[in-house]
Amino acid sequence: MIESVWEQFGAPLGIGRDSGDMTAVQIVLRTVVVYSFTLMIVRLGSKRFLSQATAFDTVIGIMLGSVMSRAIDGSTSLFLTMLSGTALVALHWVIAALALRFDWFGTVVKGNPIMLIDDGTVNEQGMQSARLTENDLTQALRMQNNHTDPAIIKTAYLERSGQISVIPKTREPRVVDVSVKDGVQTVRVEIE
């Protein structure tokens, strides 16, 4: 009886057939099954795959895509491919949990942010470490701060995700005293 059910399930998916012997319909059905399964395990595993991911997240995304694509074309067993994909997502989840629990492990897996600007001064050592050019930094300042002058930036970091974050200096309001002639009182104006 189990064999009968397996045959009814397996035949439309081309299970047990060589990749060259599968029909277009079987490949489409396999694609739907693999896509649905992959979406399910990614949703259960991590929402960071498609966000501002670190290299840690990007690697799992690439590997998962590579592994799961083999099930579509029939080059490997559908069941074994799904098992491998599940193992990859589970491993990613375990490593992420360890990185959350142990800061040192998170640093090993995800890296550290690199300071690029400190109180308006470009950190040349940080720029070299991040392998960034002045043009790269200028572009990030322009895109996030609408200015290109590092002197008006409190700090800028190359984050673990590869994004450059910029924190502008807070501007102190300039106080101007305006006096009116003939003994009228002085007006104080704060200009930001």
C-alpha angles and dihedrals in degrees: 000000000000090000090052092052091045091051092049090050096039101046097066089047095048092240110176093019126112115252091248091054097055121104124231090253091054091050091049091050090048089050091053092048094046093045093049093046093046092049090051095051093044091051090050094043111044140338091204095078092091101026128080090312130189121227086267090063095040093054092055091048092053094044093047091051091049095048096044094048089064090065092055096056093039096240089131136023114286092223095046091047092052089048091051092049091050090049091052093051091045090051090050090050092050093048091048090050091050091048089052092049099043118041093199090055091049089053091051093049101036105022131224132285114255121222111233101170127026118188094333096315121111111237102225093189090053091047091052092045090051091044091232127150127218087253091057091052093045090052092051092049091049093049097046104029106023087233134086099203112108089199091077093051121095095195140344126189137187097229126215089257091059093251120126113231119201128198113190122214114260110247118232111224113251113233118215123187114212116191124194120217128249098042099302113145125269119257118214117209127189113209120195 
